[in-house]
């Protein structure tokens, strides 16, 4: 075969090797028959020796052709039948006809060919028909009686049925073995998928346990910080109102700048407290909402927040069902994912045109939402801890970077999931699965 041709499957390759070995064994058997002819027939017949040697040569050529890929299994099976039965018929005719010791081989030849060509129907059918023809040819040539011919035909028919049944049984065993192997491979694949889902569930459970602890801590911190924070904010507002009308105040501009910065710091702290309290809440988020409306609102908000980004590519299927999440929470999740995608797309080096794809389609449970970007992707270390609360990442505007943890928390509470992955061509994809209302 040419090296560019695909190699045959492992099962077919094994059959080719077995058939080639059988051809060489038959070639050796023919040569041995020619050498041992005096022991079988008490004489040496030149035509019989020639037939035996020609049969051996034919089987040797068949084995070579099979090994070189110039002939297939069906072709070899047919040639085996023709060579074997032709050689047997000539040998019987030249060694005594129906009185020849080789005459009984007609009855066993279909069984022998079936054994040497396992699982092949064509050789089995040809061997039965040709052996029957050779047997009847010898009996007619030797003028056997009608009773003898009937006896030969009946005995041969029984042998042929046994050969056909054996070949069919062997074929069924082969097919059963193949189906068993396929079922085993499918079972192993399902087991691997089940193990993967179990590991993912374990990781999610551990993440949720950590989130519960953080939530409990957040609730306490928020309660402790919120009251004094209100006093500080009120006092800053008082200072601005009290000293704002005095134009003669020394360093008036610097004074108002300091007050403004302090006010922004307080508002940022309030945003942190709000996020922590929202994260710690355990209220239900199972209100139903329209996915299309939430997508439109999220895109309007992100376009106002990121005017330099341009339009987000939206691929939304028609007729999406309502999902089991409030519109406020869904918009918050989508906005967070879009902002993160924008940050990633704008941070890639060398710089290229940012591209964000927002995709929504129907899934088995309800709706699948995907947010893709063409940024640098997520590092393996960050991917492991992506949904854990983190305060050290750079935010885009006021916030605490609790966003992804909150998004996942909302999804889990409503019976959905939120996962992240890197794309093969670069960038990242966040997939949000939500249950239908």
N, C-alpha and C positions, 0 to 999 in steps of 0.2 A: 504493500500500500504506500501511497505517497505520504510524506510526513505532514502535508497540509490537510489530509483528510482526518476527520474526527475519529478517535478511537472508539471501538464498540463498547457497549456497557459491560460491566464486570460479569454478569450472568451469561451474556452471549459469548464473551471471551472464553469463559470456562467451557462452554459447550463446543466451541471451535477447537480448543486444545484436546478435549475428550474425543471428538470425532476424528481429529488428525491422528491421535494415538491409535484409535481403533483401525483406521486405514492401514497403518504400518503393521499392526498385529495381524490383520487379514492377509497382508502381503507375505508376512512370515509364515502364516498357516498354509498358504498356497504353495510356497516353496518347500515347506516341510512335507506336504502331500506328494509333491513330485519326487522328492528324495525317498520317501517311504512307500512308494507305490508297490515295490516287490512284496512288502510285508502285508499290504492290504489285498492285492489281487493275485499274488503268486506269479506274476509275470510283469514284464515291462512293455508298456504300450507307448510308442513314440508320440502318437497324436494326443494321448492323455497327458503325457509329460509336457508337451507343448502347450496344451490348454492350461495346465496348472501354472506353468511359468508365465504365460501371458496374463493369466488372472493376477498373479503376484505382481507383475510389472504394472498392470492397470491400477491396482490398489496403491502401489507406491507413488504413481503419478498423481492419483487423487489426493493422497496425503500431502504431496508437495504443492499441488494447486490450492488446496485448502489453506495451507500455511502461508502461502504468498498472497492470499486474498483474491485470487482469480476466480474462485467459485464459492458459492454459499452453501449453507447447510442443506437446503432443499435439493440443490443440484447434486451434491455429494450423495444424499440419500437415494436419489433416483439412479445414479450411476452405480452405486453399490448393489442395488437390486438387479439391474441389467447384467452387470459383470458376474455376480454370484450365480444367478439362475442360468445364464448362458453357459458358464463353465460347468455347472452341475449337470445340466441337460446333456452336454457333449460327453462328459465323463460317464454318465449312466448309459448312454447309447453305445459307447465304445467299450464298455466293460460288462456287457451281458444284459442290458435292458432291464426288464422288471426283475430279473434274477441277480442284478448287480448289487453288491453290498452297499453301494452309494444310493440305491433307489429310496431307501427309508429317509434319506436326508431331505427329500421333498417335504415331508411332513413337519420337520423341525426347522426348516429354513425361515419361515415367517417369524418364528420365535427368536431365532438367532439375529435376524436383521432388526427386529424390534429392540433387542437388547443393545445392538451396536449403534442404533440411531434413536435414542430415547426421546420420547415426547414429540416425534415427527409423524404426522399422519400420512403424508405422501409416500414415504418409503414403506410404511406398513400396508397401505392399499395396493401399491405396485407389487410388493412381494407376494401377497395373497393371490392376486390375479395371474402374475407370471408363473408362480410356482404351480398353480392349478393347470395352467396351459402346458407347462413342461411335463407334468405328471401324465396328463391325458395324451400328449404327443407320444410319450414313450409307450404307454399302454396300448394305444392304437397301432403303433408301428410293430409291436410284438404280438398283435392280434389277440389281445386279452379278451376274455368273454365279457358279456354284458354284466354278469354277476360280479366278476372281478373289478370291472370298471366302476360299478356302483359301490362296491366295498371301498375302493380307493377314494372315490369322491366323498363318501360319507366320513371316512376316517380323516381325510384332509379337511373337510368342512369343520369338523370338531376342533382340529388343531388350529385352523384359521380363526375360529371364534375365540379360542383361548388367547391367541396372539393379539387379536383386536381388543379384547377385554383388558389384557395386561397393558397394552399400549395406552388405552384410554385411562386406565387407573393411574398409570405413571404420570400421564399428562395432568390429571386432576391433582395428584400429589404435588407436582411442580407448581401448579397455579395456587394451590392452598398454601404452599410454602412462601410464595411470593406475596400473597395477600397477608399472611401472618407477619412477614417482615415489614410490609407497608404499615400494618396496624401497629406494630411495635414502634416503628419510627414516629408515627403520629402520636402514639401514647407518650413517647419520650419528649416530643416537641411540646405537647400539652403540659407535661410535667414541668418542663423547663419554664414555660410561660406562667404556670401556676406558681412556681417557686419565685419567679421574678415579681409577680404581683404580690406574693406574700412579703418579700423583702421590701417592696415599695410601701406596702401597708404598714410594716414595722417602722420604716423610716418616718412615714407620715404620723404614726402614733407617737413616736418619740418627739417629733417636732411639735405636735399639738400639746404634749405634756409640758414641753419647755414654754410654749406660748401661754399655757394656763398659768404657770408659775410667774412668767413675766406680767401677765395680766393682773394677777393678784398683787404683785409688787407695784404695778402701775397705778392701780386703784388707790393704794395707800399713799403713794407719792403725790398723786394728783390731789388727793384730799388735803394733804399737809401743805402743799404749795399754793393751792388756789386762794385760800383766805388771805395770807400776807401779800400775795400778788395783787389782789384787789386793792389793798391799802396803798401799795406803791404806785399803782396806776392812777388811783384817785389823787394822790399827792402830786404826781407829775402833771396831771391835768390842772390842778389848782395853781401850780407854779406858772404854767403857761398862761393861764387866764389872768393871774395876778400881775405878772411882770410884762405881759405883752403890751399894754397901753403906754408904758413909760419909755418914751423915745430917748431920754437922757441917760438911760442905764448904760454904764460902762460895758464895752465889749458886748453890745446887745446882740449882734449877729452870732458871735461865738456862743453866747449864752443860749440862744434859741436853737442853734445847731446841736449843742450838747443835750438839751431837753428833747429834741427830736430823735436823736440817736437812742437816748434812754427809753423814750416811748416805743421805738421800734424793737428794742431789746425786750421790753416787757411784753409787747404783742407777740413776739416770737416765743417767749416762754409760755404765754397763754396758749399758743398754737400747739406747743409740745404737750401741755397739760390736757388740751382737748383731745389730741390724738391718743394719749395714754388712757384717758377715760373712755374713749370710744373703743379702744382695743380691749379694755377690761370688761366692757359690757357683754352680757350674755343674753340679750334680748333676741327674739326671733327676727329673722330677716326673710321670711317666707312670703312676703307680699308679692303678688304677681305684677309683672310689668311687660310692656311691649319692647322687644329688642330693637326694632327699627327706631322708635322714639329715643331710646337711650343712646343708640349709636349717633343719631343726629345731634343730640345735645352734647355728647362728648366731643364730637368733631368741631362743633361751634366753639366750645370752651378751649380746646387745644389750639385752634386756629387763632383765637384772640391771645392766647398765652404765648404761642410760638409763631409770631407773624412771619419770621424769616424762613420758616420751614416749608411753606407752600402747602399745597393740597395733599391730603393723605389719600392714597389709592384705596378705594373702598370696593370690596367684592362681597355683596350681600345677596343671599338667595331670597327668593320671594316666598311669601306665605310662612314665615317662621312662627312657631307657636310662642305664646307668652311663657315666660320663665318664672321660676319660684324665687324671685329676688326683687326687692324694692327698686324702683327706678333710681332713687338717690344713691343706693349702694352700688348698683350696676354702673351708673355714670362715674362714680368715684373710682371704681376698679378700672374702667376703660381709660379714664383720664390719666390715672397713675401709670398704666402700661404704655399709653401713647407718649407721655412725657419722658419716661425712661427710654423708650425707643428713640425719641428725638435726641436725647442726650448722647446715646450711643452712636447714632448716625452722624451727628455733628462732631464727634470726637475722633473719628477714624483718621488715620494717617497712612498714606498721603490723602489730602482732602479730596472728596468727591461729592457729587450731588446726593444729598440725603434722600432716602426712599423708605417710606413706611407703608406697609400693606395691612389693612384692617379687613379681615375676612370673617363672614358669618354664614353658617350653613346648618342644616338640620342633622342631628345625630340620633343614635339609638335612644338615648335617654331624654333628649330634648334639643338643645342648641349647642353648637361648638363655635366658640369665638377665638380667633387667632390674630395676634399682633406680631408682625415680622418687621425687622429692620435690616439694613445693609451695613451695620456697624462692624466693629472688630470682633463681636461675639463675647461670650462670657468665659472667663478662665475656669478651669476645672476646680480650683480651690474656692472661687466665689460661687460656683454653681452648687456646691454642697451646702452652703450656708445662705443661699440667696433669700430664702423666705424667713430667716430669723430676724428678729428686731435688731436694728443697727442704727446707731446715732452718729457714726463717724464718716458716713458717706456724704459726698457733696450734694446738697439739695438744689433743686431748681426753684428758687423762690422760697417763701416761708414754708417750713415743714420739718419733719424729724426723720424722714426716711423710714418711718414705720409702714410706709405705703404698701410694699409687697407683702409684709406679714398681715396687714389688715385685709388686703385683697384676698389672700388665701383663706383667712379666717372667715370672711363673708361667704366665699365659695363653699367651704366645708360646712358651715352652719346651714346653708340652703340645700345641702345634699349634692354639691358639685365638687369639682377639682380644679386646681390651677397648677400647671407644670411648666417648666422652662427647658429649652434645649437649644443647642447650637445647630445652625444650618450647614450642610456640607459645602455650599458655595460661599459661606461667610455670613456673618450676622447671627441674630438670635430670633427665636420664636417663643412666644408665650401662648399657651393653649388653655382656654377657660371652658370647661364643660359645665353646663347648667341644666338642671332638671326642668322638664316642662311643668307648668302650673296645672 
